[in-house]
Amino acid sequence: MDMQAWRLDDIPWRDREGHQSARPIKDAETGAEAILVRYPAGSVTSAHIHPCAHGLVVLSGRMATQDGEFGPGDVVWYPQGTIGHHGATAEGSVTVLLFTNKAFGIDYLQK
């Protein structure tokens, strides 16, 4: 398998529900993924759960979560099965690197 990489200035962002994401980088053997995600100011996901453990590294802006706010250089870790929500504060957008320990999935608890 070949190495994969992003150049942050050249990412083709894809529109998703309430945010944008880059093409994930996936590990074929474990299913682990790395996904760059950008939330516009005030956009926060509804409560959800993932079938994987995952972390978020805040690259720019401030990330709002159910347990407070986090800024550039902060890492937030959600064990598999944790119910949570996250996104951007009202003051500005946030860009995060989301990484998982196995294949990514998401189940929203409310729509």
N, C-alpha and C positions, 0 to 999 in steps of 0.2 A: 504494500500500500504506500502511496506517495504522501509526503507531508502536505498539509493544508494550511493556508494562512489567509488572513484578512489584512488589507491596508485600510486603516480607519478612514482616511480621506476619500477613498474610492468605493466605499460600500454601496451596493445597490439596495436601498431599503425597500421592504415590502410592507404595504399597509395591512394591518390586522385590526381586530376589534379594539379600538381605543389606544393603539400603539403601533409602532413600526418595528420590524425585526430584519436582521440580515439572514442570509442563507446559513443554516446551522452547519457546524463542523461536527461530524459524527465519527465515533470509533466503531468500525465494523465488528470487532470482536466482542466488546462489552455493551454497546449501545449508548455509552456515555456521549453527551453532547455539550457543545459550547455554542451559545446563541447571544449575539449582541441585540439588545432591545432598547428602544427609545420611547419614552412616554412624554407626551406634551404636558405642559403645565396643567395641574389639576386633574389629570387623568389617572384614576386608580382602579385596578381590577376589582371586581366583586369577590367575595369570599370564595376560595377554591382549595382544592387538594390535588396533589400530584402523586403518581404511583412511583415516584423516585425521590431520593434525597436531592436537594439542589442548593446551590449557593448563588449569591448575587454580589458582584464587586461593583461598587459605585465608581464610575469613571468620571462623570461630570454631573453637576446639579445636585439636588437633594431628593433622596428617595423616601417616600412616606410608606410606613407599614403599620400593622395593627399594634406594634410595640414601640413606635416612635419614628424619628427621622434619622437618616444616615447620609453622610456626605462623601466626597471623593476620597478614595483610599479605604473606606469602610467595607467590610465583608460581612454579609448576613447569611447564616446557614439555617436551612429548614430541613429537619429530619423527614424522612419519608412518612407521609400520612399527616403532616402538620397542616392544620387549617389556617389559612392566612390570606392577606391581600397586600398589594404593593403597587406603587406607581410614583407619580411626581407630586411634589407639593404644589400649592396654588401659585407660588412665586416664580416657578420656572420649570423647564423640561429637565428630565434626568435620562442619562444613558448608563446602562448597566451591562456587565457581562454575566450572563446566567450560565452556570455549568451544572451538569447532572452526573450522578454516579451510574446511571443506566438510561435506557430509552425514556425520552421525555413524553409526558402526557399531562392533560389537565382536565379536571372535572369541576365545573362551576356548581356551587351549592344553591345558587339562585340565579335566575336569568332576568 
